[in-house]
Amino acid sequence: MLLHYSVGAWSVAIAAVLLTGISKSGFGGALGGVAVPLLSLFMPPPLAAAAILPSLCIMDACGLRAYWGKWSWQELRIILPGGLVGIVIGSLVFRSLSTQALILIVGGIALICALDHLFGLRKRWVADTDPGPVAGFAWSAAAGLVGALAHAGGPLLLIYLLRRRLSKESFVATSVVYFAAMNIAKIGPYFALDLFTAQVLQLSALLAVLAPIGVWLGYTAQRLLPEVPFFRAATLLLGLTGIKLMVDAFFA
């Protein structure tokens, strides 16, 4: 039953969904990977990933409606197969690693994403050249793998897409289609891994109710809130969460 969760756990879960919705709809999804690290504070990472997945699918549907038909088929033919390969690999990782190892991985992903947002690591790691199909497949596969573990593959996909010099609408629409397709593709493996337990499905249903609210808050925040303070606060939260998860994994 869900009643054993503390008020603090419920507060974290609600914040995870709302922050994800705000980020995806109002600020380009830059902090879309915050949910799994936050939920992993009180449940195993695989179950956290499963619990938030229905909410992500609802948010994706809102994005598809807004950018319907504006994506680049040329890019999707490269990144969709790569992403599916990554999800298969990520699902195998879920099956083979211990909960402690997964907590460490999710914490590390959260910390790296936070450092990337703060210090622009992608710009330092990758040359400003136009990548080809092989690079697109590789980066999208890496994004799919990380996405299967923590729904945090966005930064890796952006390493490729940002250098393709698409129009703003085509760039956003292509990203939306990729993540919508990947999130749908995760449903089967998650069921196969028995991640959708009765308790997880109950939690998913309750959190999914908040998904449209998060999307609406994102659209509103885009008009009313300064972007920089929002990102700094959310990035700090993501980084601190990652550090706590890594410490918990090391000393478990």
N, C-alpha and C positions, 0 to 999 in steps of 0.2 A: 504493500500500500504506500501511497505518497505521503501519508500523514507523519511518517517518521522524519521527514525532512524538516530542518529547523527553519525559523523565520529568516535567518541569515542565508541559508541555502536557497530558499525561494526568492529572496531579494537578488541574489547573484544570478539565478536563472532568468528572472524577469529582465534584469539589466542586460544580460547576454543577448536576449532576443531583440530588445529595443535598440541597443547599440548597433547590432548587426543590421537591423532594418534602416536605422538612420544613416549608417555608413553606405549601404548598398544603394539607397534611393537618393540620398542627398549629397554624398561626397565621393561618388565613384567607386564604392566598395573597397576603398583602400584598407579598411580595418574589418573586412568581412570575416577574418579568421579569429576574431576575439572570442567567439562563443564557446568553442570546444575547450580552450584553456580555462575559461571561467567555470564552465560546468564540471571540468575535471577536478576542481577543488573539492567536490563532494561526491563524485561518482567516477568509475573507471573511464578512461578516455574512449574506448570503443563504444560504450553505452552513451557517453556524452555526444559523440559524433552522430549516433543513431537518433538520439532524442531531438537534436536540432534540425535534422535533415528535412522533415516535413515543413518546418517554418521557412527554410531556405527555398524549397520548391515553390511555396506561395509567393515569396518575394521575387523569385525568378519570373513567375507568371506575370507579375506587375511590370517587370522590366521588359519582357517580350512584347507586351501590349504597347508599351510606349515607343519601342524601337522596331516594330514589326517591318520586315522587308528591307531594312537599311544595312544589313550585314554584308560582309564580303565572302562570297562563296569560295573564292580563290584561297582565302586564308582558312576557312572552315574545313576544306578538303584536306588540309595539312594538320590542323591542330585537333580536330575531333578524333581521328584514329590514334594520334599520339596520346591524347588524354585517356582514351579507353585502355590502352596498354598500361598506362600509369595506374589506373584504378585496379586493374587485375593484380599488378605487383603490390600495390598498397593493401589489397585484401589478403594476399598471402602473408604480408608482414603482420597484419592483425592476428592471423591465425598462429604464427610462429613465435611471437615475442610475448614475454610476461607483462603483466599489468605494470610492474615497476619500470620496465624498459620503455613501455609506451608512454608512461607519465613523463619520463625523462625526455623522450623524443618530442612530445607535445610541448613541454616546457621550453625545450631548445628552439623549436619552431617559433613559438611566441616571442622569445627573446630576440631571435634573429630578425623577425618581422618588425619588432619595435625599433631595433637599431637601424634597420633599413629605412624606416620612416623618418627617424631622427637625423641620420647622417648620410642618407643617399648612397647606401652601399652598392646598389645596382649600377650606378653611374661609374663607380670606381672599378667594379669587377668586369664590366663588359665594354668593349670598344664600340664607338659610335659608327658602326658599319651596317649596311643593309644585309640582314641574314637571309640565307636560302632555306629551301624546304627541309633539309636535314636538321638545321638548327631549330626550325619551327616544330618539327616532330619531337626533337629531344626536349626542348623547353616545355612543350605542352604535356609530354609524358611525365616529366618531373613535377609539373603542376598537378597532374592527375594523381600521382603517387602521394604527394603532400596533401592534396585535397581529400583523398580517401582516408587519411589518418586524422586530419584536423580541419578540413574545409578551409585551408589556408594557402591554396595554390596560386592565388591572385598575383603576388609579386613575381613569381617565376614566369607565369604567362606574359606578364607585362614586359619582362626583359626582351621577349621576342616582338610582341605587338607594337610596342612603342617605337621600335626602330623600323617598322614597316611603313611609317608615314601615311597612315590612313587618314581620311577626314575624321573630324571629331565624332560625327554621328555613326559612321561606319566602324570606327574603333570601339565605341561603347556598345553598339549593337552586336558586333562580332564577339566581344567579351561576354555579353549577356547570353547569347546563344550557347557559347562554349560551356559556361558554368551551369546553365539550365540543363543542357544535355548530360553533363557529368553528374549532376546531382540526381537526375533520374536514373542514370546508369548505376549509381551506388546502391539503389534500393535492393536489387537482386542479390548482390554480394552480402549486403548487411543482413538480409533474411537468411541467406545460406550460412552465415556465421552466427545465427541465433542472437543477433544484437537487438532485434525488436521483441524484447520480452514484454509481458503484459504490463509491467510497471513502466517500462520505457515508452510503450505506446500511450499509456495514460498521460505521462508527462508530456509527450510529444503533442497530444491533442490539446492540452491546456496551453502549452507554449505557442502552438500554431494560431490560437485565437489572437495572440499579441502581434503576430507578424504584420497584418495590415496596419495596425497602429504604429508599429515601428517605421513602416514605409511612409505613412502619412507624416509622422514626426520628421522624417528625413527631408521630405519635400518642404515642410515648414521651416526646418532648421536652416536649409539652404538659403532661404530668404532672410531669416532673422538673426542667425548666429554667425559671428566671425569664424571663418574656417580655421585659422591658425590655433586659437585657444582650444577649440573642440578637438583638433587632431593631437595637440600636445597632451591634453588631459587623457584622452582615450589611449594614446600611445604609451603614456606613463603607466596606465592601468594594465595594458597588455604586457609591458616589460616586467612589471612587478609580479604579475601573475606567473609569467614564465619562470622567473627566478624562484618563486615559492615552490612551484611544481618540481623544478630541478633539485632544490634542496630537499624536498620531501622524498624524492626518488633516491637520492644519495644516502639518506639517513633512515630509510624505511627498514 
